[in-house]
Every structure is written in structure tokens, then in C-alpha cells.
Amino acid sequence: MAKVPVQFTLNGSEKAEFIDSGTTLLHALRDKIGDTSPKGGCHQGTCGACSVIIDGELRLSCLTLAETCNGAAISTTSGLSEGGVLHPLQRAFLDTFATQCGFCTPGMIMAAKMLLDHTPNPSRDEVVEALSGNICRCTGYEPIIQAVLTAARSNSQNAA
Amino acid sequence: MALALQTFATVKDANTALKSQGSRYLGGGTLVVRAANEGDVSVSSLVRSTDPALSSIAVTDGKVRIGASVTMAAIARHPDLSSLARAARAVGGPAVRNMATVGGNLFAPAPYGDFAVALLALDATVSTDDGEAPIETFLTGRDSNRAIVTTVGFVLPPQGDFRFLKVSRVKPKGVSVLSIAAVLELAGDGTVSAARIALGCMADRPTRARAAEKALIGRRLTKDGIAPALAAAGEGTSPITDPIASAWYRAEVLPVHLGRLLLT
């Protein structure tokens, strides 16, 4: 099958690849470009482990074809830390023990980042709603909700 | 398995490409890419159109036209469609709502397709390049439909006339046990003068509860007033059985939830 070109911005840097037509963005990111932070859980749009931000919207990379992302700006968890300093959400996930096996964590963090980008001081209900498309089988969710609320508080303290 | 994706600027060209065997239309990907990921070998190529008309929402004089590629998230945040936001937000989680389209929802098999239930209660019209069809006719023949849906249109009911309820076991996001949408018009004396009630999960696709609608006419929205409608709610339904609920359970709880929707 003929390869097709794709070109997009991943975490601020330009990426260009030749892929098989119909390749999912998840597959292109992990196996072509080498960003393994989005995880392939269910490949059905149910678990949210593959969540990435495309042009400012949270999407599932397992159900998105890479070709449809030409020219897009894509953010993944691997682009969050700066100069070895963790993003406040990553820090909070560690501090509140919101990660156990870690498989859902990148998706959770992208969903949470989307929330905090638009709602810097969310209520607990808003956090639950924002994470409602992401499944975690380890933590029982409570530490994750606390992590997002903690990150929101630390963001607002830093801003003050 | 890799799929060949063909992108066309116009719906007309995409419709032509869809005529070839094994091709399916790609909207948001939440149905067709999901099927391909699951190993559905009947899908061998995908077709999409980037026609901007497919992504527009137009509201003029209470008449609404929504392009088939408009997402659930776009409906949920549209200022003129606030009465429908509840139904749009019933679909999936935030990421799915950023992808799932109005057009795709018309084809979503039960237990999915909650927004199509709302569109059925709104008595929407579904447009393709072949013409327009009432949504009920469209849903009946959707399995053999090959023409790309371009828009859905409906008259926006007055504030408060549209009601929607989705029952799921997991909160806030879960797959439907059932969903109910209703458009009720009340006369000056408080009796129901017109009613359209649509049910999700009570068949393999959204269906109208005609017997319940008929039983509501001339009645008040009180416990006694709605009793005949609740008794008739299950008439003509054949609920699905899936891991969420059995057909028996869905049939048992339908009158309970319809009662709650009518009395709110």
C-alpha cells in the first residue's frame, strides 16, 4: 500500500513521517515517531488512556487517523515537563499517589490539563466530569481527583 | 489492519467514492475506526468530506440546521442550543464528545445513539444529496443507506417543552440503560395538547412511544394524569439485552423513568 505523508507539530516540534493510509494517530505517535506516552488500552474509545490534545481539544488518538491531523498542533504528556522540571499535574500525581500501575496516567493528565487550561479552579464535580472518559483500574479514582485539585491549588498559589 | 482513507472537498465526490465495495464514511471515527480496530474486516476503505457546510450550525427564527460533522461538544456549547445541551452531553466522555458527530449518532446502534433519541423526539428531518427524509423513516432504513448525511434540521421547541433523560449505572458517564426524550406542548389549562416521546435502547434503534404519546393527550402532568401513558409506555418495544441490562430489566424500569421525566 502506498505510503502517505503526514506532518504536524508534536509538543512544539515539527514532525513529518510517511505512514500507511488509515494508520491511527496512536500508532503513528508510538511506533513511528517514538512518543510512547499515549497508551493503547482498549482501542475502542472507552478507556481514555490514549487521550491527547489536538488543536486545543481533548481527543482519543486510537480513533483518530493520523492523516486527518495534517497541520495540527498535538500535545502529549511527554511534552509537559520543562528542563527536567515536572508539570504541576505530574508533580501532584506523584505527591498524592495518584499513579499505581501508571497505564491510565498520561490520559488522565491530558484530560486534567484540558480542564485546568479552561477552568483553573475547578470544583470536585468538574474534575469528576472532566475525567469521566478515563478509566483507572488501580486507584479507585480518589487520589487522582485529589491530584487534580492539588495541582489547581498549586497553580493558583504560583500565580498569586 | 491499515485502511485507505480518501478525502474529498465535496460531498458529491465522497458519495461517488462510497459506492465502491467495503468503503465506509468516516465522521468522528468513534464508530467506524472503533469497528476497524475491533477487527471488522467488512471495512476496507474510508471516505470523508471536508466540505465546511458539514460543520456549520445555523439557527434562524427558531429553525435549526446542524451539519452532520458537527460534534456533540459543539452542540453542548452553542448558545442557541442550550435546551439540547443535556442530550449532547449524554454522549460519551469529554474526548468522545469532541469527536462524535451528529451524523454518526444517527447510525449508532443501541445502547449508543442518545442524541438520535433527542432528534427523534424533535421530529427532525435528515438530509442527504438524495433529498430529505423524516428521521423516523431514515432510522428505519439506516442499514441500507449509502448516501452521506449532510444536515439534520428541526424546529427548536419553546424553552421547557423539550425534556431529556439518560439512565446509566456509572455516573457521570456511562452507557445507557435507556434514554428518553420528549417534546410536550401544554394547553392553557395545563393539559397536554401534543406529545412526542422517543426511547433509546428499547429496540436496536431509537423508537417512538406512540401509545404513551396518545395516552397523554388531554391529560395533566400529575401522577394520576400520566398513569395511562406509563401503562402504555412499553407497547411495541423490543428492548435490547446487553452487559448493561437485560431486556426484561429495561422493560420494567421504563415506566418508572418515563414517569420521572414527565413529572419534572
HADDOCK unambig.tbl for C-alpha pairs under 7 A between the chains (distance, minus, plus):
assign (segid A and resid 20 and name CA) (segid B and resid 2 and name CA) 6.47 0.50 0.50
assign (segid A and resid 21 and name CA) (segid B and resid 2 and name CA) 6.39 0.50 0.50
assign (segid A and resid 21 and name CA) (segid B and resid 3 and name CA) 5.89 0.50 0.50
assign (segid A and resid 21 and name CA) (segid B and resid 4 and name CA) 4.83 0.50 0.50
assign (segid A and resid 21 and name CA) (segid B and resid 5 and name CA) 5.90 0.50 0.50
assign (segid A and resid 22 and name CA) (segid B and resid 2 and name CA) 5.08 0.50 0.50
assign (segid A and resid 22 and name CA) (segid B and resid 3 and name CA) 4.18 0.50 0.50
assign (segid A and resid 22 and name CA) (segid B and resid 4 and name CA) 5.18 0.50 0.50
assign (segid A and resid 22 and name CA) (segid B and resid 5 and name CA) 5.59 0.50 0.50
assign (segid A and resid 23 and name CA) (segid B and resid 2 and name CA) 5.76 0.50 0.50
assign (segid A and resid 43 and name CA) (segid B and resid 34 and name CA) 6.82 0.50 0.50
assign (segid A and resid 43 and name CA) (segid B and resid 37 and name CA) 6.19 0.50 0.50
assign (segid A and resid 44 and name CA) (segid B and resid 34 and name CA) 5.01 0.50 0.50
assign (segid A and resid 45 and name CA) (segid B and resid 30 and name CA) 6.70 0.50 0.50
assign (segid A and resid 57 and name CA) (segid B and resid 98 and name CA) 6.80 0.50 0.50
assign (segid A and resid 58 and name CA) (segid B and resid 95 and name CA) 5.00 0.50 0.50
assign (segid A and resid 58 and name CA) (segid B and resid 98 and name CA) 6.83 0.50 0.50
assign (segid A and resid 59 and name CA) (segid B and resid 95 and name CA) 4.54 0.50 0.50
assign (segid A and resid 59 and name CA) (segid B and resid 96 and name CA) 6.81 0.50 0.50
assign (segid A and resid 59 and name CA) (segid B and resid 98 and name CA) 6.43 0.50 0.50
assign (segid A and resid 59 and name CA) (segid B and resid 99 and name CA) 6.81 0.50 0.50
assign (segid A and resid 60 and name CA) (segid B and resid 95 and name CA) 6.13 0.50 0.50
assign (segid A and resid 63 and name CA) (segid B and resid 29 and name CA) 5.49 0.50 0.50
assign (segid A and resid 63 and name CA) (segid B and resid 30 and name CA) 6.10 0.50 0.50
assign (segid A and resid 63 and name CA) (segid B and resid 33 and name CA) 5.45 0.50 0.50
assign (segid A and resid 63 and name CA) (segid B and resid 34 and name CA) 6.30 0.50 0.50
assign (segid A and resid 64 and name CA) (segid B and resid 29 and name CA) 6.33 0.50 0.50
assign (segid A and resid 129 and name CA) (segid B and resid 172 and name CA) 6.38 0.50 0.50
assign (segid A and resid 130 and name CA) (segid B and resid 94 and name CA) 6.46 0.50 0.50
assign (segid A and resid 132 and name CA) (segid B and resid 93 and name CA) 5.55 0.50 0.50
assign (segid A and resid 132 and name CA) (segid B and resid 172 and name CA) 6.55 0.50 0.50
assign (segid A and resid 132 and name CA) (segid B and resid 173 and name CA) 5.69 0.50 0.50
assign (segid A and resid 133 and name CA) (segid B and resid 92 and name CA) 6.92 0.50 0.50
assign (segid A and resid 133 and name CA) (segid B and resid 93 and name CA) 4.13 0.50 0.50
assign (segid A and resid 133 and name CA) (segid B and resid 94 and name CA) 6.28 0.50 0.50
assign (segid A and resid 133 and name CA) (segid B and resid 95 and name CA) 6.84 0.50 0.50
